[in-house]
Amino acid sequence: MTVMAQTLQLAFRIAFVWTAGFLIAAAVSALMPAQLGFTLYGKQATLFVPFSRMGFWTCILAAVIVTALVVVRAMAADLGLNTFR
């Protein structure tokens, strides 16, 4: 496979992961009720964190992590490390 074909395949994989992450995050945010969550207690105030927001940011974080792993794998392959295949 040529370098250009590998680069395009990597770009499509990253785009697919980000699209899936945003779609899942939007679905989780829409389906979870805003009244469910947990409260963090501090010395001066409390903070209510709804489950819908936690689900949204978890999906976004998963997309970031997968993107980083794919890029690191591609960089390692460019350096000649074939243990990732």
C-alpha positions as CSV (number, residue, x, y, z in Angstrom):
1,M,0.0,0.0,0.0
2,T,1.4,3.4,-0.9
3,V,1.9,6.1,1.7
4,M,-0.9,8.2,0.2
5,A,-3.3,5.3,0.5
6,Q,-2.3,4.8,4.1
7,T,-2.7,8.5,4.9
8,L,-6.2,8.5,3.3
9,Q,-7.2,5.4,5.2
10,L,-6.0,6.9,8.4
11,A,-7.9,10.1,7.7
12,F,-11.1,8.2,7.1
13,R,-10.7,6.1,10.2
14,I,-10.2,9.3,12.3
15,A,-13.2,11.0,10.7
16,F,-15.4,7.9,11.3
17,V,-14.4,7.7,14.9
18,W,-15.1,11.4,15.5
19,T,-18.5,11.1,13.7
20,A,-19.5,8.1,15.7
21,G,-18.3,9.8,18.9
22,F,-20.4,12.9,18.2
23,L,-23.5,10.9,17.2
24,I,-23.3,8.7,20.3
25,A,-22.7,11.7,22.5
26,A,-25.6,13.6,21.1
27,A,-27.9,10.5,21.5
28,V,-26.8,10.0,25.1
29,S,-27.3,13.7,25.8
30,A,-30.8,13.6,24.3
31,L,-31.9,10.4,25.9
32,M,-30.8,10.8,29.5
33,P,-33.0,12.9,31.7
34,A,-31.5,16.1,33.0
35,Q,-32.7,15.4,36.6
36,L,-30.6,12.3,37.1
37,G,-27.0,12.7,38.2
38,F,-24.9,13.1,41.2
39,T,-23.9,16.0,43.4
40,L,-20.3,17.0,44.3
41,Y,-20.1,18.7,47.7
42,G,-17.5,21.3,48.4
43,K,-16.7,23.6,51.3
44,Q,-18.4,26.6,49.8
45,A,-20.9,25.2,47.2
46,T,-22.3,22.1,45.6
47,L,-22.2,21.1,42.0
48,F,-24.8,18.9,40.3
49,V,-23.5,16.8,37.4
50,P,-26.2,15.2,35.3
51,F,-25.6,11.8,33.8
52,S,-26.4,13.2,30.3
53,R,-23.4,15.5,30.4
54,M,-21.1,12.8,31.7
55,G,-22.2,10.5,28.9
56,F,-21.5,13.3,26.3
57,W,-18.0,14.0,27.6
58,T,-17.2,10.3,27.9
59,C,-18.0,9.8,24.2
60,I,-16.0,12.8,23.2
61,L,-13.0,11.6,25.3
62,A,-13.3,8.1,23.8
63,A,-13.0,9.7,20.3
64,V,-9.9,11.7,21.4
65,I,-8.3,8.6,22.8
66,V,-8.9,6.5,19.7
67,T,-7.7,9.2,17.5
68,A,-4.5,9.5,19.5
69,L,-3.9,5.7,19.5
70,V,-4.4,5.6,15.7
71,V,-2.0,8.5,15.1
72,V,0.6,6.9,17.5
73,R,0.3,3.6,15.7
74,A,0.8,5.3,12.3
75,M,3.8,7.2,13.6
76,A,5.3,3.9,15.0
77,A,4.7,2.2,11.6
78,D,6.5,5.1,9.9
79,L,9.5,4.7,12.2
80,G,9.7,1.0,11.2
81,L,8.2,-0.6,14.3
82,N,6.1,-3.5,12.8
83,T,5.0,-4.9,16.2
84,F,1.7,-3.1,15.9
85,R,0.5,-5.1,12.9
